[in-house]
Every structure is written in C-alpha cells, then in structure tokens.
Amino acid sequence: MNSFRSVFTKSSRKFSTASILRSSYTHVPRKTIEDIHQLYKSGEPISVVTSHDFLTSQILERAKVDINLIGDSLANTTLGYEDTNQLSLDEMLYHVKSVQRGNSHSLLVADMPFGSFECSIEQATQTAIKLVQQGKVQAVKIEGGDKDILPTIKKIISVGIPVMGHVGLTPQKHNALGGYKLQGRNVDEAVRILQECLNLQEAGVFAIVLECIPNKLAQAITEKLSIPTIGIGAGPYTSGQVLVISDVLGMKDDHVPKFVQQYANFFNLGVEGIQQYQADVKSRSFPNADTHGFKIKKEVFEQFKEKTKDI
C-alpha cells in the first residue's frame, strides 16, 4: 500500500460534533461533519467549492458538492475589494444568508472575516455564534495555526461549533507574509506549518485547509494527521480539494492562477450573450410579437380604442 492510500486507512479521531441527523433548518438530508469523516475514512476525495450568493450556491447544490465554503474571497470576486481584509462581518453575514437559502445539500462552512475574531476569545465566539445562529451554517473556518489562536478555536468548539483550520498561505495575513506566495519553501517554514497542523488537530478542528505549499510537504502533513486536509495549490495528495467558484467557472476576466483548472468560461459566454441581446434589440428582432408577446382579444381592443379615442 503506497503512502497516499495509507493516509486513508489510519484510524481517525472522533470529531466533537459528529451527527447524522437531518438539518433542522432544511428538513432535507444535508452533508454533516460525520459524512465528511466517512468520506475521509473511505479514501474518497472531498470536494469543496466556494460560493457567494443564492445563484452560485444553487449550482453547488445541483452538482452535489460535499462542502460549500462561503469564503471571504467574495470580497474580491463579488464586492470588488482589493483584498479580503476589507470585508466586514455584516457583509459576510449578508452573503452567508444568501448562500444558505440556495443550498440544502452541502455542508456549509463560513470564513471568519478579518477583524471579527482577533481581538478576544469573546469576540471570536460571538462571531461564530452569529454565523451559525443567523447564517445557519454548520461550521466556521479560521485562518492561522499558531499557539495564540488555539484557545479561541477550543472555545468555539466547546460551544458546539465545528471549526475548519487553515494554514500555509493565509490571505488575511498577506501583509505579514510579504504577499501571496508559496509557503513552506525552507525547512523552518515547513516544520512550522506541520506543527501548526498538529496544534490545530489537537485543538479539535475537523479539517485543515493547506494553501499554496509544495506537493510533497502537503503529502507528508496529510500522512501525519488523522483528520482531512483540503488542498488549494497544495498538490494532489491531500484528502480533498477546494477552489473558488469564479476560478472554476471562469467568471472573471483576469488571469487563471497556476493551481486552478478552469472548467468553463462563464465571463466570455456572458459577454457574447449580452452582445447578441443588444444586437437583437437594436435590429428590433427581439422581442418577437408572436414568440415573446401577449395577445389581447380583438373586441376588447376595439372597446379600448372607442373609450380612449378622445384622450
């Protein structure tokens, strides 16, 4: 048995909130932490995609994606901000609610936005409760794995809210990291990232996102953990993969990151569709009276003309 397969056969720790009950919010079967745990144990890769509103979450529901992450990347992809740190909790919650209304299949996980959890354990706990209570998500994601964040994560888990970790490139800390670049390139960085993962596992997170680290490092970390790893720019040897929906579907007119496989080109299709619509409007070929219009009975119209002839 090779090292990649062996990671899935190890005995897995019990999660703090393992439930196979139906969602009390939707009354239909929804993926749970236990479902994700079972995928991990079976060796089936876990699919994760971000969404940011009702329409994009409906796409993920129809595709039956395992985890729908409401990522703070919506700051860039949806709101036009320059970076994720500009996103407020109120804005995040607005989009979380929209996503929740559109997807009754996937496990819903919401990012804790920058500035909503760093000040104190109490602030972080209140933010997590608000995302669950008002946003109706099943878990939250917090960036970072250093020792300072561990008490916060433990507290959130202790009140019954599952937490997903996130290490490697942590976009909320891009200023401290010197930009958006590969992490774990030297021994000290690699050891630090592994230790952060072990810390997060001990704290009780149910999964960890590994972002922009070398393939072999991600594989080594995955083999040492007994919880799922979700890679983004971390190679093929993690327990699952996550991508931003606008990258996957080509919704933006910009470059495609190295770690992205684009499966559609919504932006160009949208531009072409609108251009054709405009051409049809200009040429008066749309709307067609018979195809797109509604009829009025002849006698009604005659009466209308009679009553309005002096107006």
Summary of the structure (lengths in Angstrom):
residues: 311
radius of gyration: 23.9
end to end distance: 87.7
largest distance: 90.6
contacts: 991
relative contact order: 0.11
helix: 44%
strand: 12%
